[in-house]
Amino acid sequence: MVLVTGGTGFLGAYIIKNLVEKGHAVRAIRRTIKTPFYISQEIWNKVEWMEGDVLDLVSLHNAMQGVDGIIHAAAIVSFHKKDRHQLYETNVEGTANVVNTALENGIRRMIHVSSVAALGRTSRQELITEEKKWEINKNNTYYAKSKHAAEMHVWRAFAEGLEGATVNPSTILGFGDWHNSSCTIFKNAYNGFPWYTTGVNGFVGVEDAAEAIVQLYFSDINAKRFIINAENWSFQNLFNSICDGFGKKHPHLEATPFLGSIAWQLEAVKSMFNGKKPLLTKETARVAHSRTSFDNSALLQTLPHFSYTPLQTVIATACKKYLNAVEKGELSP
């Protein structure tokens, strides 16, 4: 029995799908009875659901009874200032609760889903490996700080006897709810977001990320970290590829650092009037201009039967599914 936290989130849902399709027994914690539409109901019906939350110690204790291990994927992803308290509460305190409860209940193994953000960014162009040391600087978002702090609890738990590994996925792409998480990239492209940057970042398909995590869970690898990253692309190339998949025009305005600062401020003002989260924030604008690449060799060497799907294929497949979901009324533009 595998316990999955964050099972109704984007990556967590695909982790559950992967486990169920391979015949594993899955228990998952959820705060709402609603399950993501992009995973078939047949999959969800095979999950043992428990009402709970990573901030609720009693529900965590109950959920861990009779399980062999945990895949901890529960987290908040946000780059908005108003979400900072929730970021720390869920990502840091929630992770501390999970590892402490796991140790108390004698859980054998856990895979912690972190992020490449937890490795930190700098203003210089660089290739980041698992050996990257955290540096305190203005390039690190509050999300990154929360994921780094969460990792400290996980490494402490490994030192106290919990077995497992930490995974650091890059930006995850695929078919999901494009009103949330990294899926909003597809929504912005569909709606003709005009700005692009020449910054570089790592990207990976959601199903590849789920497959790597499940393979690591069922391995005997202990106290290791693995970057999960398919390819390093410029944001301009990413948006152009998504627009091609939707049959839309490419973004035509280069958001230089100066124009980018104007753009995120305009988005902030607009959000004050329409009540919606801005498409661009100060933090995302800064990330969009960094030129950070991620080395994926450690995972490939460790999992010889694992390979990445080319990003072009991931994007083309996701775009077709998004278009179909819009046509069926499952997603609103």
C-alpha positions in Angstrom: 0.0 0.0 0.0 1.4 3.4 -1.1 0.2 6.6 0.5 0.2 9.6 -1.8 -0.2 13.1 -0.5 -1.2 15.8 -3.0 -3.0 13.2 -5.0 -5.5 15.6 -6.5 -2.8 18.0 -7.7 -1.3 18.0 -11.2 1.7 15.7 -10.6 0.1 13.8 -7.8 -2.8 12.7 -10.0 -0.5 11.3 -12.6 1.5 9.5 -9.9 -1.7 7.8 -8.8 -2.6 7.0 -12.4 0.9 5.4 -12.8 0.6 3.3 -9.6 -2.9 2.1 -10.3 -2.2 1.1 -13.9 0.7 -1.0 -12.6 -1.6 -2.8 -10.1 -0.4 -1.2 -6.9 -2.7 -0.5 -4.0 -3.0 3.2 -3.4 -4.3 5.3 -0.5 -4.5 9.0 -0.9 -5.3 12.0 1.2 -7.7 14.7 0.0 -9.5 17.8 1.3 -12.4 17.7 -1.2 -14.4 14.9 -2.9 -13.7 16.5 -6.3 -11.2 14.6 -8.4 -9.4 16.1 -11.4 -11.3 15.6 -14.7 -8.1 14.8 -16.7 -7.7 11.4 -15.0 -10.4 8.8 -15.8 -12.9 8.0 -13.1 -11.9 4.3 -13.5 -8.5 5.2 -12.0 -10.0 7.2 -9.1 -12.4 4.4 -8.2 -9.5 2.1 -7.4 -8.0 4.6 -4.9 -8.7 4.3 -1.2 -9.5 7.9 -0.3 -9.1 9.4 3.2 -10.3 12.9 4.1 -7.3 14.8 5.5 -4.6 17.4 5.2 -0.9 17.6 5.7 -1.5 20.2 8.4 -3.9 17.8 10.3 -1.7 15.5 12.4 -4.6 13.2 13.3 -5.6 12.6 9.7 -2.0 12.0 8.8 -1.6 9.4 11.5 -4.8 7.6 10.4 -3.7 7.6 6.8 -0.4 6.0 7.6 -1.8 3.0 9.3 -1.0 -0.1 7.3 0.9 1.6 4.5 4.4 0.5 3.4 5.6 3.9 2.2 4.7 7.4 1.1 5.1 9.5 -2.0 4.8 13.1 -0.7 3.6 15.3 -3.5 1.5 17.8 -1.6 2.6 21.4 -2.1 1.4 24.8 -3.0 3.0 26.3 -6.2 2.6 30.1 -6.3 4.5 33.2 -7.2 2.0 35.6 -5.8 2.8 37.7 -2.8 -0.5 37.1 -1.1 0.1 33.3 -1.1 3.4 33.4 0.8 2.0 32.5 4.2 0.2 29.5 2.7 3.4 28.5 0.8 5.3 28.2 4.0 2.4 26.6 5.9 1.7 23.8 3.4 5.2 23.3 1.9 7.3 23.6 5.1 5.1 22.8 8.0 3.2 20.2 6.0 6.3 18.4 5.0 7.6 18.5 8.6 4.3 16.9 9.7 4.5 14.2 7.1 8.1 13.1 7.9 7.6 13.3 11.7 4.4 11.2 11.5 6.2 8.8 9.2 9.0 8.3 11.7 6.5 7.9 14.6 4.6 5.2 12.7 7.6 3.3 11.5 7.0 4.0 7.8 9.8 2.4 5.8 10.2 4.5 2.7 9.3 7.9 1.3 9.9 9.8 -2.0 9.7 13.5 -1.4 8.7 15.6 -4.4 10.6 18.8 -4.3 11.5 21.1 -7.2 14.6 22.4 -9.0 13.6 25.7 -7.4 14.9 24.3 -4.1 18.4 24.1 -5.6 18.4 27.9 -6.1 19.1 30.2 -9.0 21.8 32.8 -9.6 22.0 35.7 -12.0 24.8 33.9 -14.0 24.2 31.4 -16.8 24.8 27.9 -15.4 24.2 24.2 -15.6 22.8 23.0 -12.3 23.4 19.5 -11.0 22.3 17.6 -7.8 25.5 19.0 -6.1 24.3 22.6 -6.3 24.5 24.4 -3.0 21.8 26.7 -1.9 22.8 30.4 -2.1 20.8 33.2 -0.5 20.1 35.8 -3.2 17.3 37.8 -4.8 16.9 35.3 -7.7 15.2 32.8 -5.4 11.4 33.0 -5.3 9.4 32.5 -2.1 8.2 29.3 -3.6 11.9 28.2 -3.9 12.6 29.2 -0.3 9.7 27.2 0.9 10.7 24.1 -1.0 14.3 24.4 0.2 13.2 24.7 3.8 10.9 21.7 3.3 13.8 19.6 2.1 15.7 20.3 5.3 13.1 18.4 7.2 13.3 15.5 4.7 17.1 15.2 4.9 16.8 15.3 8.7 14.3 12.4 8.5 16.7 10.4 6.3 19.4 10.9 8.9 16.9 9.6 11.6 16.2 6.4 9.7 13.6 7.0 7.1 14.6 5.6 3.7 14.0 7.2 0.4 15.0 9.9 -2.0 14.2 13.5 -2.9 13.3 14.4 -6.5 13.6 17.8 -8.1 11.4 18.1 -11.2 11.9 21.1 -13.5 8.8 22.9 -14.8 6.2 20.2 -15.5 4.2 20.2 -18.7 1.2 18.2 -19.8 -2.6 18.0 -19.8 -4.3 19.2 -16.7 -6.4 22.0 -15.3 -5.0 25.0 -17.1 -6.3 27.3 -14.4 -3.8 26.0 -11.9 -0.1 25.2 -11.6 2.3 25.1 -14.6 -0.7 24.2 -16.8 -1.5 27.9 -16.9 1.4 28.2 -19.5 -0.9 26.5 -22.0 -3.9 28.7 -21.1 -1.8 31.9 -21.5 -0.6 30.7 -24.9 -4.1 29.7 -26.0 -5.4 33.2 -25.0 -2.7 35.0 -27.0 -0.3 36.2 -24.2 1.9 38.5 -26.2 5.1 38.6 -24.2 8.2 36.3 -24.5 11.7 36.2 -23.1 14.9 34.5 -24.2 15.5 33.1 -20.8 16.2 29.4 -20.5 14.7 26.9 -18.1 14.2 23.1 -17.7 11.0 21.3 -18.6 9.6 17.8 -18.3 6.4 16.0 -19.2 4.2 15.1 -16.3 3.9 11.4 -17.2 7.7 11.1 -17.3 8.0 12.8 -13.9 5.4 10.4 -12.5 7.2 7.4 -14.0 10.6 8.4 -12.6 9.1 8.9 -9.1 7.4 5.5 -9.1 10.5 3.8 -10.3 12.6 5.4 -7.6 10.0 4.5 -5.0 10.2 0.8 -5.8 14.1 0.9 -5.9 16.5 0.5 -3.0 18.1 3.9 -3.5 18.5 5.8 -0.3 19.2 9.3 0.8 19.8 10.6 -2.8 18.6 13.5 -4.8 17.6 13.4 -8.4 16.8 16.2 -10.9 14.0 15.2 -13.2 14.4 17.3 -16.4 13.8 16.3 -20.0 15.3 19.3 -21.9 16.4 22.9 -21.4 14.5 25.3 -23.7 14.2 29.0 -24.0 10.8 30.4 -22.9 10.4 31.8 -26.4 10.8 28.3 -27.9 8.4 26.9 -25.4 5.6 29.4 -26.1 6.2 29.2 -29.9 5.8 25.4 -29.7 2.6 25.6 -27.6 1.1 28.2 -29.9 1.9 26.0 -32.9 0.0 23.2 -31.2 -3.0 25.4 -30.7 -2.7 27.0 -34.2 -2.1 30.4 -32.6 0.2 33.3 -33.4 3.6 33.3 -31.7 4.2 35.9 -28.9 5.5 39.1 -30.6 6.7 41.3 -27.8 10.1 40.7 -26.2 9.9 41.3 -22.5 13.3 42.8 -21.9 14.1 43.2 -18.2 12.9 46.8 -18.4 9.7 46.0 -20.3 9.2 42.9 -18.1 9.1 45.1 -15.0 6.5 47.3 -16.7 4.5 44.3 -17.7 4.3 42.7 -14.3 3.3 46.0 -12.7 0.5 46.4 -15.3 -0.7 42.9 -14.6 -0.7 43.7 -10.8 -2.9 46.8 -11.4 -5.2 44.8 -13.7 -5.6 42.1 -11.1 -6.7 44.7 -8.5 -9.7 45.5 -10.7 -10.7 42.1 -12.1 -9.9 40.1 -9.0 -7.9 37.5 -11.0 -4.4 36.4 -10.3 -2.0 38.3 -12.6 -0.5 36.4 -15.6 2.9 37.8 -14.7 4.4 38.7 -11.3 7.7 40.2 -10.2 9.0 36.7 -9.4 8.0 35.0 -12.6 9.4 37.9 -14.6 12.7 37.4 -12.9 12.7 33.7 -13.5 11.8 34.2 -17.1 15.0 36.2 -17.7 17.3 33.8 -16.0 19.3 31.3 -18.1 19.3 28.2 -16.0 19.8 24.7 -17.4 19.5 21.4 -15.4 21.6 18.3 -15.8 19.5 15.1 -16.1 22.3 12.6 -16.3 22.2 11.3 -12.7 18.6 10.0 -13.0 19.3 8.4 -16.4 22.3 6.6 -15.1 20.4 5.4 -12.0 17.3 4.2 -13.9 18.5 2.3 -17.0 15.0 1.5 -18.1 13.8 5.1 -17.9 13.8 7.6 -20.8 12.4 11.0 -21.4 9.7 11.8 -24.0 10.8 14.7 -26.3 9.2 18.0 -25.2 7.9 18.6 -28.7 5.9 15.3 -28.4 4.7 16.2 -24.8 3.5 19.6 -26.0 1.8 18.4 -29.2 -0.1 15.7 -27.2 -1.1 18.1 -24.5 -2.4 20.7 -26.9 -4.6 18.2 -28.6 -6.1 17.2 -25.3 -6.6 20.8 -24.2 -8.4 21.7 -27.5 -10.6 18.6 -27.0 -11.4 19.6 -23.4 -12.3 23.2 -24.4 -14.6 21.7 -27.1 -16.3 19.4 -24.6 -16.7 22.2 -22.1 -14.4 20.7 -19.5 -12.2 23.8 -19.6 -13.1 27.4 -20.1 -10.7 29.6 -22.1 
